[in-house]
Amino acid sequence: MSSKNEEPSKLDENGNEKKESWGYDLYPERRGTFKPTITNVLIGKEGKEGIEKIKCEKNVYNCIKESPIVKVMLAALKSSGCPVDIRRHISCEVCDYSVSGGYDPQLNQIVVCQNVSTRKGMVQGVLTHEMIHMFDYCRNELDFKNMEHLACTEIRAANLTHCSFASAWSQGDASLTKIKQAHQDCVKTKALYSVLAVRQIGKAEAVDVIEKVFPKCYNDLEPIGRRIRRNSEDMERAYREASYYGYDL
């Protein structure tokens, strides 16, 4: 990126430059800072990391083998020249409880939060969502430090794999008379939460960036070709349609 796209430094209340964490503070095991506390061990919240990792890795393996939508994403990545090695590109780790997963562009690796995403369905959602980011990084040369790029990939991931009428309703974005608008509002809300989680910016600034790139990014349905609704046959349809895009399943 050219220098004109670089963002200005942020200052704290004392006028000192704030060090951007880029969301890595949400992944303490990855940073080497995770240490179980005695209190959390006693209440059962921590101290079972080894067992959690085994369960998480089993769920990941089962999703890779059985989930239609995960299979589509794996085929799309392979078709784009970015094949996924489950041992290299997916890692089960302890995370902050505010996140269920993440994508590390420095290592080109998906993080599944073993202490949060404890069920197969949750792991499937994390893998699919984060594989959209991996696809964008591979295919579109995504720069996660560029606010517009970040907003766009979060819009795409929410649009393709997260938002449905049910999720829009749970977020307070749903309306029985404006279902299409409810879906768009759900995508914007989900993208906003994701951007604010990893960038030290104000809500108004994040909203402005999301609105700027929304029309183009919302209408980009690659590589799935359709929006996946909850409790529907959309995953199976996407799997059946994958051959139309040249994916080898």
C-alpha positions in Angstrom: 0.0 0.0 0.0 1.2 3.5 -0.7 1.8 6.0 2.1 -1.4 7.9 1.4 -3.4 4.8 2.6 -1.5 4.6 5.9 -3.7 5.7 8.8 -2.7 8.4 11.3 -1.3 7.4 14.7 -3.8 7.2 17.6 -2.9 9.1 20.8 -3.9 8.2 24.4 -5.3 10.6 27.0 -1.7 11.6 27.8 -0.8 12.5 24.3 1.4 9.4 23.8 1.0 7.2 20.7 -1.1 4.1 21.4 0.3 0.8 20.2 -2.3 -0.9 18.0 -2.9 -4.5 19.1 -4.6 -5.5 15.9 -6.8 -7.8 18.0 -4.0 -10.1 19.1 -4.8 -9.2 22.8 -7.9 -11.4 22.4 -5.7 -14.5 21.8 -3.5 -14.8 25.0 -2.3 -18.3 24.1 -1.0 -17.1 20.8 0.8 -14.2 22.5 2.2 -16.5 25.2 0.5 -14.6 27.9 -2.2 -17.1 29.0 -1.8 -18.4 32.6 -4.7 -20.2 34.4 -5.6 -18.4 37.7 -6.3 -20.3 40.9 -9.8 -18.8 41.2 -10.8 -19.9 37.6 -9.3 -23.3 38.1 -11.4 -23.8 41.3 -14.6 -22.8 39.6 -13.9 -25.0 36.6 -13.4 -22.2 34.1 -9.8 -23.0 33.5 -7.4 -25.8 34.1 -8.9 -28.2 31.4 -7.1 -26.7 28.5 -5.7 -30.1 27.3 -9.1 -31.7 27.3 -10.7 -28.7 25.6 -8.0 -28.8 22.9 -8.7 -32.4 22.1 -12.4 -31.8 21.9 -11.9 -28.8 19.7 -9.6 -30.6 17.3 -12.1 -33.5 17.1 -14.8 -31.0 16.1 -12.6 -29.4 13.6 -11.8 -32.7 12.0 -15.5 -33.7 11.9 -16.4 -30.4 10.2 -13.7 -30.9 7.6 -15.0 -34.3 6.8 -18.7 -33.8 7.2 -19.8 -30.1 6.8 -21.0 -29.2 3.3 -20.2 -25.5 3.7 -16.7 -26.1 5.1 -16.0 -28.5 2.2 -17.1 -25.8 -0.2 -14.7 -23.2 1.4 -11.8 -25.7 1.4 -12.4 -26.4 -2.3 -12.6 -22.7 -3.1 -9.4 -22.0 -1.3 -7.7 -24.9 -3.1 -9.0 -23.6 -6.5 -7.6 -20.2 -5.7 -4.1 -21.6 -5.1 -4.4 -21.6 -1.3 -4.9 -25.2 -0.2 -5.6 -25.7 3.6 -3.5 -28.1 5.6 -5.5 -28.8 8.8 -2.4 -29.2 10.9 -0.8 -26.0 9.6 -3.6 -23.6 9.0 -6.1 -24.3 11.8 -5.3 -24.0 15.5 -7.4 -24.6 18.6 -6.4 -22.2 21.4 -7.6 -20.4 24.5 -9.1 -17.0 23.7 -10.7 -14.1 25.4 -14.4 -15.0 26.1 -15.5 -12.1 23.9 -14.5 -14.0 20.7 -15.2 -17.4 19.3 -12.5 -17.5 16.7 -10.2 -15.4 14.5 -7.9 -15.2 11.5 -4.2 -14.5 11.9 -2.9 -13.1 8.5 0.7 -13.1 9.7 0.6 -16.9 10.0 -2.2 -17.4 7.5 -3.9 -19.4 10.3 -7.5 -19.8 11.6 -7.9 -19.8 15.4 -10.8 -21.7 16.9 -11.4 -20.6 20.5 -11.5 -24.0 22.3 -12.9 -22.4 25.5 -15.7 -20.7 23.7 -16.6 -22.7 20.5 -17.3 -25.9 22.4 -19.9 -27.5 20.0 -19.5 -28.7 16.5 -22.0 -26.2 15.2 -20.1 -23.3 16.6 -16.8 -24.7 15.2 -18.5 -25.0 11.8 -19.5 -21.4 12.0 -16.1 -20.2 13.0 -14.3 -22.2 10.3 -16.6 -20.9 7.5 -16.5 -17.3 8.7 -12.7 -17.3 9.1 -12.2 -19.1 5.8 -13.9 -16.1 4.1 -11.1 -13.9 5.5 -8.5 -16.5 4.5 -10.0 -16.5 0.9 -9.9 -12.7 0.8 -6.3 -12.6 2.0 -5.4 -15.2 -0.6 -7.4 -14.1 -3.6 -7.8 -10.4 -3.1 -4.5 -9.5 -1.4 -6.4 -8.2 1.7 -4.5 -5.8 3.9 -6.0 -6.1 7.4 -4.4 -2.8 8.5 -6.4 -1.0 5.8 -9.7 0.0 7.4 -11.7 -0.4 4.2 -10.3 -3.8 3.5 -11.0 -4.9 7.0 -14.6 -3.6 6.9 -15.2 -5.3 3.5 -14.1 -8.7 4.6 -16.1 -8.5 7.8 -19.2 -7.5 5.7 -18.6 -10.4 3.4 -18.2 -13.0 6.2 -21.3 -11.8 8.1 -23.3 -11.6 4.8 -22.3 -15.1 3.6 -22.1 -17.1 6.8 -23.6 -15.4 9.8 -26.7 -13.3 9.2 -30.2 -14.8 8.8 -33.6 -13.6 10.0 -33.0 -15.5 13.3 -29.7 -13.9 13.9 -31.0 -10.5 12.9 -33.8 -10.9 15.3 -31.4 -11.8 18.1 -29.4 -8.7 17.4 -32.5 -6.5 17.4 -32.2 -5.8 13.6 -35.2 -7.8 12.4 -38.5 -6.6 11.1 -41.3 -8.8 9.8 -42.2 -6.2 7.2 -38.6 -5.4 6.1 -36.8 -8.7 5.9 -34.2 -7.6 3.3 -33.4 -4.5 5.3 -33.2 -6.6 8.4 -30.5 -8.8 6.8 -28.5 -5.8 5.7 -28.7 -4.3 9.2 -27.6 -7.6 10.7 -24.6 -7.7 8.4 -23.7 -4.1 9.3 -24.1 -4.7 13.1 -22.0 -7.9 13.0 -19.3 -6.2 10.9 -19.2 -3.3 13.2 -18.7 -5.5 16.3 -15.9 -7.3 14.5 -14.1 -4.2 13.4 -14.3 -2.6 16.9 -13.0 -5.8 18.4 -9.7 -5.5 16.5 -9.2 -1.8 15.9 -8.8 1.1 18.3 -11.2 3.4 16.6 -14.5 5.1 17.6 -17.9 3.7 16.7 -18.7 6.6 14.4 -15.5 6.2 12.4 -16.1 2.4 12.0 -19.7 3.0 10.9 -18.6 5.5 8.2 -16.1 3.0 6.7 -18.6 0.2 6.7 -21.2 2.4 5.0 -18.7 3.5 2.4 -17.8 0.0 1.2 -21.1 -1.8 2.0 -22.8 -1.8 -1.4 -19.9 -3.4 -3.2 -18.9 -5.8 -0.5 -22.5 -6.9 0.3 -23.1 -7.8 -3.3 -19.9 -9.9 -3.6 -21.0 -13.5 -2.9 -17.7 -15.2 -3.8 -16.7 -17.9 -3.3 -20.0 -19.5 -2.0 -22.3 -18.0 -4.5 -25.3 -17.6 -2.1 -26.1 -16.4 1.4 -26.3 -19.2 3.9 -29.5 -19.0 6.1 -29.9 -20.9 9.3 -32.0 -24.0 9.4 -32.3 -24.1 5.6 -30.8 -26.3 2.9 -28.5 -23.5 1.7 -25.4 -25.4 2.7 -26.4 -28.4 0.8 -27.4 -26.3 -2.2 -24.0 -24.5 -2.1 -22.3 -27.9 -2.0 -24.2 -29.1 -5.1 -23.5 -25.9 -6.9 -19.8 -25.9 -6.2 -19.0 -27.7 -9.4 -20.4 -24.8 -11.4 -17.5 -22.7 -10.1 -14.9 -25.3 -10.9 -14.4 -26.5 -7.4 -13.1 -30.0 -6.9 -15.0 -31.6 -4.1 
